[in-house]
Amino acid sequence: MKTTIHDCLLANPEVVLREEFDNAHILFNAATGEMFGINNVGALLWNHLDGRHSLDDLVEIVAAHCEAPPPEAKSHIEAFIRTVLEFGLAGHAAA
């Protein structure tokens, strides 16, 4: 079965979200030592990569937490998902 960005995602358990000052957030991969900076929306998304939320769910979560999400919010969320998958920060949850 082919997986897509629409499947539910699960954060890599070796990656830790560090919330820094001034709304800066860092994803730290303990296995590789790599760090990735993300913004508040990225942190919100990251905290919902629990294997239970699809792309559509994530779009709804952002809409519920943001005062006026831009019309292109879904494409930004898709880009975030592609990036975390590409860098091994998250994977597809087992069905």
N, C-alpha and C positions, 0 to 999 in steps of 0.2 A: 504494500500500500504506500503510495506516495504521500509524503507530508508536505504541508504548505504553511505559510505564515498565518493561515486561518485556524490551524490546529492550536490546541492549548499548549502553553509553554511552561517549562519548569526551570527555575533558576539553578545554575550549577552550584551545588552545595559548597564547593571550594571558593566561591566568589562571595565576598563580604561587602556590604554597602556601608561606607563610612560617611556619616553626615558631618560636614565641616561647617565652618562659619560662613557668613555672607551667602547663604543659600547654595553653597558649593557642595557637591556630593561626589564621592569617589567609589568606583567599583574596584576592589582589589582582589586579584586572583592569586590566592596563596600558593597554588601549585606552580605558577609561572613567574610570579613577582610582578606581573603587569598591572598597571593602573589605568582606569578610564574615567574621565570626568563626565558627569551628567548633571543636568539641571533639575529643578523641582519636579517637572513633569516626568522626566526620566526616572527619578526616584519613586514617584507615585506608581509608574508602570512597573518598575522593578519589584516593588513590594506586592504586586499582584501576579507575579510569575510563579504561581503556586501549583500549576498543573490543572487548574480548574477554570481558567479564563481564556476565552478565545479572543481573536482580534476585535470582533464586535463588542464583546464584553469590555475590553480595554477602552474602546472608543466611548462607551457609555460611562465608564468610571471617570475618564478625563472630563467628559461633559458635565458630570455631576460635581466635580471638584473645581472646575475652572469657571470663572464668572462669564466669560464670553469666548469660548474656544473658536479659533478661526475655521473657516470652511475647509481648509486643507489639513485639519487636525488628523484625519484618518490616514492620509498619506505620510504625515510625519510619524505617526505611530507605527505604520508599516515599515518605514525606514529604520526606526529604533529596533523593531523586531528582527529585521534582516541583519542589522549590525550585531546584536547580541548573539544571534545564531552564528554569524560568520566568525566571530572571535571566540566562540565556545563558552560564552558567558551564560548561556541558557541552551536548552534543548527541547525537543518535543516530548510532551508527557506521554507515557504509555497509555494506550487506549484501554 
